[in-house]
Amino acid sequence: MNNTFERIFTCITLIFAITTGQYVRASHITDTEKSVIILTSDSASIETQEIEVTASRIKTALPDASRIIGVMTQEQIGTYPVQSVNDILKYAVGVDVRQRGPMGAQTDVGVRGGNFEQVAILLDGINICDPQTGHNSFDFPVDMSDIDHIEVLEGPAGRAYGSSSLMGAINIVTKTAVHTSGQAHLEAGSWGYAAGGARAAAVNGGWNNMLTVNYGRSDGYSRSKAGHLNADMEYKKVFYKGGYTDNDIQVNWHAGASIKDWGSNTFYSAKYDEQFEHTVKTYTALQAENKVGRVHIHPSAWWNHNEDRFELIRGSEDAVKFNYHRSDVAGVGFNSWFDWTLGRTAIGAELKNENLVSGNLGEPLAEPKHIKDTDRDYTLGLNRTNISFILEHNLNIRRFALSAGVIGVKNSWNGMDMRFYPGVDLSVRLGSGLKLFATYNTSLRLPSVTELYYSVGGYKADKHLKPEELQAVDLGLKYADYRGIQASASLYYNRCSNMIDWIMDLTQPEDQRHWESVNFTEINSFGAELTANISLETLFPGQRLFKSIDVAYNYINQEKVNVPDIQSRTTLEYLKHKAVAGMHFNLPLNLELGVNCRYQDRAGSFTDVDGQVRPYEPYSILDARLQWSSGPYNIYLEGNNLTDKQYFDYGSIPQPGFWAIIGFNISLDSSCTR
């Protein structure tokens, strides 16, 4: 642990030295007007603050984007009964949140029928995906109080976020300190849950700094057959963000760590109900951009470090040795754009190296590397380098907007040649507040190291897997007006080839069955999405009780070659129907109430602890949050699964029934609530 924090603060020192040593000055250019209206199923009101989103290589004010981008603001997040980023995304209608353990223990997140490996996860625009596996991609070092907003981009996002964004991207954008302040919160609830944290921010002239620390733990909601805890969880987080800005430049940097231990129940095998996992993740990044000049330049550099220890039998290596993995991902990126007679052109490039050492994944190492605090060595590993180039052009002519470009990707893995993936986004303003859009985008995803090499404990991987590739078409309408009415409707079609999945042949004798990684044929998906939000405060200003109402629905149908007696872990399991709805009230005595409901109907099946194959059953979950605010004080009571519904998100792992949390927040800035 000491080495982890030493690494963080060493990186902070280096970043500080770099950013204070040099910057580029240039002449003035006027940017696009940034006043926006949020358009998302989770939006509670018309927003007046400046919000820019990244749906392409050029940051764009949200109303000017040619694609629908879901934006969940800090104000909205503060009304949800949630304890982690994973929980927040349950209310995004196009996102599939497959929870294995509550309160952020472990969650697989997909978009538009895709799985957890096919979504780019970003922290302040920096990709933090783990090349080992996407299972642990949501080990964020940030507390929810650090978040400014969350961007959800559905559909291929290669031009904006690179080759890991096959089905979409989720970008967690953290706050930037604007004045000196402090904040602290405490929570307690069901199953021995307790959490707390504090944040301090200091601003002086053009410099800003923010440091947050958090701790949480829970006994969990279940026990093993032997009576031991098997869904318990403990985490420690620290996050630092700093920056400097003046009239000419803006520089931002962050560093953070997440240390987490959790009982893994039957996460990876129904035969063992006392699994356990320990992860250590650290993140550092530096970004800069000039604010004036004919040419806009935005360089970035980052380093992510991940450590993972998995115990099939918790605390005992007598029967099965622990699995150890360590990965380092380092990268540099360069993005620039300039205006000329025919519009705005962007040019970008990225170089990223992924290096993993492991006890059971990869090729034999030339020299084994010692695993700290053990008597064992890493004997296997994989090193691959990815390089990409992006060219894009944006054009706006009155009511018409066009964004077109191409990304070229080359990876050292398996001697992959340079491949090109084009995309184009079109939009036309049909009237006041109404916009028609159409998009065609393509992307790819490289296999994770687990998909390539995990061949133990009933699994058999194929190291010659091909990259997944996707072509996607979107067509739709979006509407927003000054009365607080916002809505969108879209149709989309995805054609995915070389889809990677773990499958089991059920025709084999039970004692010979195993999960095998394969490029599981071609899958075509058709989907439709509807969202609507009404700010009742704005539409009916004479009343105060009703604040807002929002509803959304997403439908997906996947077409694939019918393969009888084949069970899938991911691609044949998708949310066929998902609906979310929420209503928010202003009550007397400074009280606010938010009630949220979600309905999910998943295609596919799973094998239960008795070896029986069972289909997923649809379910509805009702959540609520009641809070009281006065000045710097905020007290809240949250109830999740109010009807105590028994349901399954993933395999045979039952999810918790009703649970409650009470919390207290104090902030020197009364506008900054959780």
C-alpha positions in Angstrom: 0.0 0.0 0.0 2.9 2.4 0.8 4.4 1.7 -2.6 1.1 2.6 -4.2 0.8 6.0 -2.6 4.5 6.6 -3.1 3.9 6.0 -6.8 1.0 8.4 -6.9 2.8 11.3 -5.2 5.9 10.8 -7.3 3.8 11.1 -10.4 2.1 14.3 -9.0 5.5 15.8 -8.4 6.6 15.0 -12.0 3.4 16.4 -13.4 3.8 19.6 -11.4 7.3 20.1 -12.6 6.4 19.5 -16.3 3.3 21.7 -16.3 5.0 24.7 -14.6 8.0 24.6 -16.9 6.5 25.5 -20.2 3.4 26.4 -22.3 2.5 27.6 -25.7 1.0 31.0 -26.5 -0.9 32.0 -29.7 -3.4 34.5 -31.1 -7.1 34.6 -30.3 -9.9 32.6 -31.9 -13.6 32.6 -31.0 -15.1 29.2 -29.8 -18.6 27.8 -30.4 -21.3 29.2 -28.1 -21.5 26.8 -25.2 -24.9 27.4 -23.6 -26.6 24.1 -23.8 -29.8 22.1 -23.1 -29.2 18.6 -21.7 -30.9 15.9 -23.8 -31.0 12.6 -22.0 -33.5 10.3 -20.4 -32.0 11.1 -17.0 -32.1 14.9 -17.3 -34.0 16.7 -14.6 -34.0 20.2 -16.0 -32.7 22.6 -18.6 -29.1 23.3 -17.7 -27.5 26.8 -18.1 -23.9 25.9 -17.2 -21.4 25.3 -20.0 -21.1 21.7 -20.9 -19.0 20.4 -23.8 -19.0 16.7 -24.9 -16.6 14.6 -26.9 -18.5 12.7 -29.5 -15.7 13.2 -32.0 -12.1 14.5 -32.0 -13.5 18.0 -31.5 -15.2 19.1 -28.3 -18.6 20.3 -29.1 -21.3 22.2 -27.2 -24.0 19.6 -26.5 -26.8 21.1 -28.7 -24.4 21.2 -31.6 -23.5 17.5 -31.4 -24.6 15.3 -34.4 -25.3 12.3 -32.2 -27.4 11.7 -29.1 -25.1 11.8 -26.0 -26.6 11.0 -22.6 -25.3 13.4 -20.0 -26.0 12.7 -16.3 -25.2 15.9 -14.3 -24.0 16.2 -10.7 -27.3 17.7 -9.7 -29.1 14.5 -11.0 -26.6 12.2 -9.4 -27.4 13.8 -6.1 -31.0 12.7 -6.4 -30.4 9.0 -7.0 -30.3 6.3 -4.3 -26.8 5.1 -5.4 -23.4 4.3 -3.8 -21.2 4.0 -6.9 -20.8 5.0 -10.5 -22.0 1.5 -11.4 -25.3 2.2 -9.7 -25.8 5.6 -11.4 -25.6 3.9 -14.8 -28.6 1.6 -14.0 -30.8 4.7 -14.8 -29.2 5.2 -18.3 -31.7 3.3 -20.6 -29.1 2.2 -23.2 -26.7 0.8 -20.6 -26.7 -2.8 -19.3 -25.5 -2.9 -15.7 -24.9 -6.5 -14.7 -24.2 -6.3 -11.0 -22.4 -9.1 -9.2 -22.0 -7.4 -5.9 -23.7 -4.2 -4.6 -22.0 -0.9 -3.7 -19.5 -1.1 -6.5 -18.0 -4.5 -5.5 -18.0 -5.7 -9.1 -20.1 -4.8 -12.1 -20.1 -5.6 -15.8 -21.3 -2.7 -17.9 -22.4 -3.0 -21.5 -24.0 -0.7 -24.1 -26.7 -1.5 -26.7 -26.6 -5.3 -26.3 -22.8 -5.4 -26.1 -20.8 -6.9 -23.2 -18.4 -5.4 -20.6 -15.3 -5.8 -22.9 -16.8 -3.7 -25.7 -17.1 -0.3 -24.0 -14.4 2.3 -23.5 -14.3 3.5 -19.9 -12.7 6.9 -19.4 -11.8 9.1 -16.5 -11.6 12.8 -17.7 -11.2 11.6 -21.2 -8.4 9.2 -20.4 -9.0 5.5 -21.2 -8.6 3.4 -18.1 -9.7 0.0 -19.5 -7.6 -2.9 -18.1 -6.1 -5.2 -20.9 -6.4 -8.2 -18.5 -10.2 -8.1 -18.3 -13.1 -5.7 -18.4 -14.6 -7.2 -15.2 -12.6 -4.6 -13.1 -12.9 -1.6 -15.3 -15.2 0.2 -12.9 -12.6 0.4 -10.0 -12.7 4.2 -10.1 -10.6 6.1 -7.6 -13.2 8.9 -7.5 -16.1 9.4 -5.1 -19.5 10.4 -6.5 -19.1 13.8 -4.9 -16.1 14.3 -7.3 -18.1 13.9 -10.4 -19.2 16.9 -12.5 -21.1 14.8 -15.1 -21.1 11.5 -16.9 -21.2 11.2 -20.7 -22.7 8.1 -22.3 -22.0 7.7 -26.0 -24.0 4.8 -27.5 -22.6 3.2 -30.7 -19.1 2.9 -32.1 -16.8 5.7 -30.8 -13.5 4.9 -32.5 -12.9 8.4 -33.8 -13.3 9.9 -30.4 -12.0 7.2 -28.0 -10.0 4.7 -29.9 -10.2 1.0 -30.6 -11.7 -0.2 -27.3 -15.0 1.6 -27.9 -16.7 -1.0 -30.1 -20.3 -0.5 -28.7 -19.9 2.9 -27.0 -18.0 4.9 -24.4 -18.6 6.1 -20.8 -16.7 9.1 -19.8 -16.6 10.1 -16.1 -15.8 13.9 -15.9 -14.6 15.1 -12.5 -15.1 18.5 -11.0 -12.5 21.3 -11.2 -12.1 23.3 -8.1 -13.3 26.9 -8.7 -12.7 28.2 -5.1 -11.3 27.1 -1.8 -13.8 24.8 -0.1 -14.2 21.6 2.0 -16.7 18.7 2.1 -17.3 15.6 4.2 -19.8 12.8 4.3 -20.7 9.7 6.3 -23.1 6.8 5.5 -24.4 3.7 7.2 -26.8 1.0 6.3 -27.9 -2.6 5.8 -25.4 -5.5 6.1 -22.9 -3.6 8.1 -22.4 -1.0 5.4 -20.4 2.1 6.5 -18.6 4.7 4.4 -17.1 8.1 4.7 -15.0 10.6 2.9 -13.7 14.1 2.7 -12.6 16.5 0.1 -10.5 19.7 0.3 -10.1 22.2 -2.6 -7.7 25.1 -2.8 -7.7 27.8 -5.5 -5.2 30.6 -5.9 -5.1 32.7 -9.0 -4.9 30.4 -12.0 -4.0 27.4 -9.9 -6.6 24.9 -8.6 -6.1 21.7 -6.5 -8.5 19.1 -5.1 -7.8 16.1 -2.9 -10.4 13.5 -1.9 -10.1 10.4 0.3 -12.8 7.7 0.9 -13.3 4.5 2.8 -16.2 2.0 2.7 -17.0 -1.5 3.9 -19.8 -4.0 4.1 -20.4 -7.5 5.5 -22.4 -8.3 2.4 -25.9 -9.8 2.0 -25.0 -13.5 1.8 -22.9 -16.3 3.3 -21.4 -19.5 1.9 -22.7 -23.0 2.6 -20.1 -23.1 5.4 -21.5 -20.0 6.9 -18.7 -17.6 6.0 -19.0 -14.1 4.6 -18.8 -14.3 0.8 -20.2 -11.0 -0.4 -18.3 -8.7 1.9 -16.4 -5.7 0.6 -13.9 -3.1 1.7 -12.4 -0.2 -0.4 -10.0 2.7 0.1 -9.8 5.5 -2.5 -7.7 8.6 -2.9 -8.0 11.1 -5.8 -6.1 14.3 -6.6 -6.8 16.7 -9.4 -5.0 19.9 -10.1 -4.8 22.4 -12.9 -3.6 25.8 -14.1 -5.4 28.1 -16.5 -5.0 31.7 -17.8 -6.1 33.5 -20.9 -3.8 31.4 -23.1 -3.6 27.9 -21.9 -5.3 25.3 -19.7 -3.4 22.4 -18.0 -5.0 19.6 -16.0 -3.6 16.6 -14.2 -4.9 13.9 -12.0 -3.7 11.0 -9.9 -5.7 8.4 -8.0 -5.7 5.0 -6.4 -8.4 2.4 -5.7 -7.6 -0.5 -3.3 -10.4 -3.0 -3.0 -11.1 -6.4 -1.4 -14.3 -8.3 -1.9 -15.8 -11.7 -1.4 -16.5 -13.0 -4.9 -19.2 -15.4 -3.9 -19.7 -17.6 -7.0 -18.7 -14.9 -9.5 -16.6 -17.2 -11.8 -17.8 -20.7 -10.9 -21.0 -21.9 -9.4 -19.1 -24.8 -7.8 -17.1 -22.6 -5.4 -18.9 -20.2 -3.1 -16.0 -18.7 -1.2 -14.1 -16.9 -4.0 -12.2 -13.7 -3.2 -10.5 -10.9 -5.1 -8.0 -8.1 -4.2 -7.2 -5.3 -6.7 -5.0 -2.3 -6.6 -5.4 0.3 -9.3 -3.5 3.6 -9.8 -4.1 6.2 -12.4 -2.1 9.3 -13.5 -2.7 11.6 -16.4 -1.6 15.0 -17.7 -3.5 17.0 -20.3 -3.0 20.5 -21.8 -4.5 22.7 -24.5 -4.1 26.2 -25.8 -7.2 28.4 -25.5 -6.3 30.9 -28.3 -4.6 30.6 -31.7 -5.4 29.5 -35.2 -4.3 26.0 -34.4 -5.7 24.3 -31.3 -3.4 21.8 -29.7 -4.3 19.2 -27.1 -1.5 16.8 -26.0 -2.0 14.2 -23.2 0.0 11.5 -21.4 -1.1 8.8 -19.0 -0.1 5.7 -17.0 -2.4 3.2 -15.4 -1.2 0.4 -13.1 -3.3 -2.6 -12.1 -2.7 -5.4 -9.7 -5.1 -8.3 -9.2 -5.1 -11.4 -6.9 -7.9 -13.9 -7.3 -8.5 -16.7 -4.8 -10.8 -19.5 -5.9 -10.9 -20.8 -2.3 -10.6 -17.8 -0.1 -7.5 -17.7 2.1 -6.2 -21.2 1.0 -3.8 -22.2 -1.7 -3.8 -25.9 -0.6 -6.0 -27.1 -3.5 -5.8 -24.2 -6.0 -3.0 -21.6 -6.2 -4.0 -17.9 -6.3 -4.0 -16.1 -9.6 -1.8 -13.1 -9.8 -1.7 -10.5 -12.5 -0.1 -7.1 -13.0 -0.5 -4.7 -15.9 0.8 -1.3 -16.9 -0.7 0.8 -19.6 1.2 3.9 -20.7 0.2 6.2 -23.5 0.7 9.6 -25.2 -1.8 11.3 -27.4 -1.9 14.3 -29.6 -5.0 16.0 -30.9 -5.3 19.3 -32.8 -7.7 21.2 -34.9 -7.9 24.3 -37.0 -10.5 26.4 -38.8 -10.4 27.2 -42.5 -12.7 28.2 -45.3 -14.4 24.8 -45.6 -14.9 24.2 -41.8 -12.9 22.7 -39.0 -10.4 19.9 -39.5 -8.9 17.7 -36.7 -5.8 15.5 -36.8 -4.8 13.2 -34.0 -2.6 10.3 -33.1 -2.2 8.0 -30.1 0.6 5.6 -29.0 -0.3 3.1 -26.2 1.6 0.2 -24.7 0.0 -2.6 -22.7 2.3 -4.7 -20.6 1.0 -7.6 -18.5 2.8 -10.2 -16.4 0.9 -13.1 -14.8 1.0 -16.4 -13.2 -1.4 -18.0 -15.8 -2.0 -15.6 -18.7 0.3 -15.0 -21.7 3.4 -16.4 -23.2 6.5 -17.5 -21.2 8.6 -14.7 -20.0 12.3 -14.6 -20.8 13.0 -13.7 -17.2 10.5 -14.4 -14.5 9.5 -11.4 -12.3 8.9 -11.7 -8.5 5.4 -11.3 -7.1 5.8 -9.0 -4.1 4.9 -10.4 -0.7 4.9 -14.0 -2.0 7.5 -16.7 -2.7 6.2 -17.0 -6.3 7.1 -15.4 -9.7 5.2 -14.1 -12.7 6.2 -16.5 -15.4 3.9 -15.5 -18.2 3.0 -12.2 -19.9 2.1 -10.3 -23.0 3.3 -7.0 -24.3 1.5 -5.2 -27.2 1.6 -1.8 -28.6 -1.3 0.0 -30.3 -0.9 3.0 -32.6 -3.7 5.0 -34.1 -4.2 8.0 -36.4 -7.3 10.0 -36.8 -8.4 12.5 -39.5 -11.8 14.3 -39.1 -13.6 17.2 -40.6 -16.6 19.1 -39.3 -18.8 21.4 -41.3 -21.7 23.6 -40.2 -23.8 25.4 -42.8 -26.9 27.1 -41.3 -29.2 24.2 -40.3 -26.9 21.4 -41.6 -24.0 19.8 -39.6 -21.5 17.2 -40.8 -18.8 15.3 -39.0 -16.8 12.8 -41.0 -13.5 11.0 -40.4 -11.5 7.9 -40.2 -9.3 6.1 -37.7 -6.4 3.9 -38.7 -5.3 1.3 -36.1 -2.3 -1.0 -36.0 -1.4 -3.3 -33.1 1.7 -5.4 -32.6 -0.4 -8.3 -31.3 -0.4 -11.2 -33.8 1.2 -9.0 -36.5 -2.0 -7.1 -37.1 -1.8 -4.8 -40.2 -3.1 -1.3 -40.2 -6.9 -1.2 -40.5 -9.1 1.7 -41.2 -12.6 2.5 -39.7 -14.6 5.4 -41.2 -17.6 7.2 -39.8 -19.9 10.0 -40.6 -22.5 11.9 -38.5 -25.2 14.2 -40.1 -27.8 16.4 -38.5 -30.3 18.9 -39.8 -32.3 21.4 -37.7 -35.9 21.1 -38.7 -37.2 23.9 -36.6 -36.9 25.5 -33.2 -35.6 22.7 -30.9 -36.1 19.8 -33.3 -33.1 18.1 -35.0 -32.9 15.1 -37.3 -29.7 13.0 -37.2 -28.2 10.1 -39.1 -24.9 8.4 -38.4 -22.8 5.6 -39.8 -19.8 4.5 -37.7 -17.4 1.6 -37.6 -15.0 0.3 -35.0 -13.0 -2.7 -33.7 -12.0 -4.2 -30.4 -8.9 -6.3 -29.6 -9.3 -9.4 -27.4 -8.5 -9.1 -23.7 -5.6 -11.1 -22.4 -8.1 -13.3 -20.5 -9.9 -14.1 -23.7 -6.7 -15.0 -25.3 -5.0 -17.1 -22.6 -7.3 -18.1 -19.7 -7.2 -21.9 -19.9 -7.6 -23.2 -16.3 -10.5 -24.3 -14.1 -12.9 -25.4 -16.8 -11.9 -22.7 -19.3 -10.1 -23.0 -22.6 -8.9 -19.9 -24.4 -7.8 -19.4 -28.0 -4.7 -17.1 -28.4 -5.5 -16.7 -32.1 -8.8 -14.9 -31.7 -9.6 -12.2 -34.3 -10.5 -8.6 -33.4 -14.2 -7.9 -33.2 -15.5 -5.4 -35.8 -18.7 -3.4 -35.9 -20.7 -1.4 -38.4 -23.6 0.7 -37.0 -26.3 2.9 -38.4 -28.4 5.3 -36.3 -31.4 7.4 -37.4 -33.5 9.6 -35.1 -34.9 12.8 -33.8 -34.2 14.9 -30.7 -36.2 17.8 -29.3 -35.7 20.3 -26.6 -37.4 23.6 -25.9 -37.5 26.5 -23.4 -40.5 25.1 -21.6 -38.5 22.2 -20.1 -39.7 19.5 -22.5 -37.0 17.2 -23.9 -37.3 14.1 -26.0 -35.6 11.8 -28.4 -36.4 8.8 -30.6 -33.9 6.7 -32.5 -33.5 3.5 -34.4 -30.2 1.7 -34.7 -28.8 -1.3 -36.5 -25.5 -3.0 -35.5 -23.6 -5.6 -37.6 -20.9 -7.2 -35.6 -18.5 -9.8 -37.0 -16.0 -12.1 -35.2 -17.9 -11.6 -32.0 -15.9 -13.0 -29.1 -17.7 -15.1 -26.5 -17.2 -17.8 -23.9 -19.5 -20.7 -24.9 -20.2 -24.2 -23.5 -21.4 -27.2 -25.5 -24.2 -28.7 -23.6 -24.1 -31.9 -25.7 -20.9 -32.9 -24.0 -21.0 -35.1 -20.8 -21.3 -32.8 -17.8 -17.9 -33.8 -16.4 -16.3 -32.8 -19.7 -17.9 -29.5 -20.3 -15.8 -26.3 -20.3 -16.1 -22.7 -21.3 -14.2 -21.9 -24.6 -13.4 -18.5 -26.0 -14.4 -18.3 -29.7 -15.2 -15.8 -32.4 -18.8 -16.6 -32.2 -20.1 -15.9 -35.7 -21.8 -12.7 -36.9 -24.5 -11.0 -34.8 -26.9 -8.4 -36.2 -28.8 -6.2 -33.7 -31.8 -4.0 -34.3 -32.8 -1.5 -31.6 -35.1 1.4 -30.8 -34.8 3.9 -28.0 -37.3 6.5 -26.7 -36.7 9.1 -24.0 -38.7 11.9 -22.6 -38.2 14.4 -19.8 -40.4 17.2 -18.5 -39.2 19.8 -16.1 -42.5 20.4 -14.3 -41.1 23.3 -12.4 -40.4 25.1 -15.8 -43.6 24.0 -17.5 -45.9 24.8 -14.6 -44.1 27.6 -12.7 -47.2 28.2 -10.5 -46.6 25.0 -8.5 -43.7 23.7 -6.4 -44.6 20.1 -5.6 -43.7 18.4 -8.9 -40.1 18.9 -9.9 -39.6 16.6 -12.9 -40.6 13.4 -14.6 -38.6 11.3 -17.0 -39.2 8.0 -18.8 -37.2 6.0 -21.3 -37.4 2.7 -23.1 -34.9 0.6 -25.1 -35.6 -2.4 -27.2 -33.0 -4.7 -28.8 -33.4 -7.8 -31.0 -30.3 -9.8 -31.9 -30.2 -12.0 -35.0 -27.6 -14.7 -35.2 -27.1 -18.2 -36.5 -29.2 -20.6 -34.3 -26.8 -22.9 -32.5 -28.7 -25.5 -30.4 -27.3 -26.7 -27.1 -24.8 -23.9 -26.9 -24.8 -21.8 -23.7 -23.2 -18.3 -23.9 -21.8 -16.2 -21.1 -22.2 -12.8 -22.9 -23.2 -12.4 -26.5 -26.4 -14.5 -26.3 -27.4 -12.7 -23.1 -28.6 -9.1 -23.6 -31.3 -6.8 -22.4 -34.1 -7.3 -24.8 -36.3 -4.7 -23.0 -35.3 -2.0 -20.5 -37.4 0.8 -19.2 -36.6 3.4 -16.6 -38.8 6.0 -15.1 -38.3 8.6 -12.4 -40.3 11.3 -10.6 -38.9 14.0 -8.4 -40.8 16.1 -5.8 -40.2 19.3 -3.8 -41.7 18.7 -0.4 -42.3 21.1 2.5 -39.6 21.7 5.1 -36.8 21.7 2.5 -37.4 18.0 1.7 -36.9 16.4 -1.8 -38.1 13.0 -2.8 -37.0 11.0 -5.9 -38.7 7.8 -6.9 -37.1 5.6 -9.6 -38.3 2.4 -11.2 -36.6 0.2 -13.8 -37.8 -2.9 -15.7 -35.5 -5.4 -17.3 -36.1 -8.4 -19.5 -32.9 -10.3 -20.4 -32.5 -12.8 -23.2 -30.4 -15.9 -22.5 -30.0 -18.5 -19.8 -27.6 -19.5 -17.0 -26.6 -22.7 -15.1 -27.6 -22.6 -11.5 -25.7 -24.1 -8.5 -27.5 -27.4 -9.1 -26.3 -27.7 -12.7 -29.7 -26.8 -14.2 -30.0 -24.4 -17.1 -32.5 -21.6 -16.3 -33.8 -18.7 -18.4 -33.4 -15.2 -17.0 -36.7 -13.9 -15.6 -37.8 -10.3 -16.2 -38.0 -8.1 -13.1 -38.9 -4.6 -11.8 -37.0 -2.7 -9.1 -38.3 0.3 -7.2 -35.8 2.7 -5.5 -36.3 6.0 -3.6 -34.2 8.8 -2.0 -35.5 11.3 0.5 -33.2 14.2 1.4 -33.3 17.4 3.6 -31.0 20.3 2.7 -30.4 23.5 4.5 -27.4 25.7 3.8 -24.2 23.5 4.0 -26.1 20.5 5.5 -27.6 17.6 3.7 -29.2 14.5 5.3 -30.6 11.7 3.1 -32.3 8.3 3.4 -32.1 5.8 0.6 -34.1 2.7 -0.1 -33.1 0.2 -2.8 -35.3 -2.6 -4.0 -38.3 -1.4 -1.9 -40.4 -4.4 -2.8 -37.7 -6.9 -1.8 -37.6 -8.5 -5.3 -35.4 -11.5 -5.8 -33.6 -11.3 -9.1 -30.5 -12.3 -11.1 -28.3 -9.9 -13.1 -25.6 -12.4 -13.8 -25.6 -16.2 -13.7 -26.7 -17.9 -10.5 -25.7 -15.0 -8.2 -28.8 -13.7 -6.4 -29.0 -9.9 -5.9 -29.8 -8.3 -2.6 -33.3 -7.7 -1.4 -34.4 -4.5 0.3 -31.7 -2.4 1.8 -31.5 1.0 3.3 -28.8 3.7 3.8 -28.8 6.9 5.8 -26.2 9.6 5.2 -25.0 13.0 6.2 -23.1 15.5 4.1 -21.6 18.9 5.0 -20.1 21.3 2.6 -18.6 24.8 2.9 -20.2 25.4 -0.5 -23.9 25.0 0.0 -24.4 24.3 -3.7 -22.2 21.2 -3.6 -24.3 18.3 -2.4 -23.7 14.6 -3.0 
